[in-house]
Amino acid sequence: VDKLIQFSKIIAVHENGAFQGFISYYKNDSQKKLGYLSMLLINKESQSFGTGSFLLKTAIEDLKKELFSVFQLEVLKTNVKAINLYKKFGFKTIKENGDLLLMELELKADD
């Protein structure tokens, strides 16, 4: 948690005072222009209401604004709901590593 607080950008969503979810991603590799999604967590009762899409879209727009060219993440192969969300945003699987998929989105400023 200390690493996330110190080095990542964290965006949380609350509605009517209740926690809905958050996203945490690194955007500290300005040499390679590589962003990395470390965590996307949505409260179970808040799933399927667009909170994950909102947070992911916000992170992508932030990285594009800062001229990052790639956004990567790892996800469990069994997390079908998350994989479908990432695919909806254009992430593609670039590598399989045991139970994990490495997915990547090429960021273009004109999108």
Salt bridges, closest charged atoms under 4 A:
GLU61 OE2 - LYS57 NZ 3.84
ASP62 OD2 - LYS9 NZ 3.73
ASP62 OD2 - LYS27 NZ 2.77
GLU66 OE2 - LYS27 NZ 2.66
GLU96 OE1 - LYS77 NZ 2.92
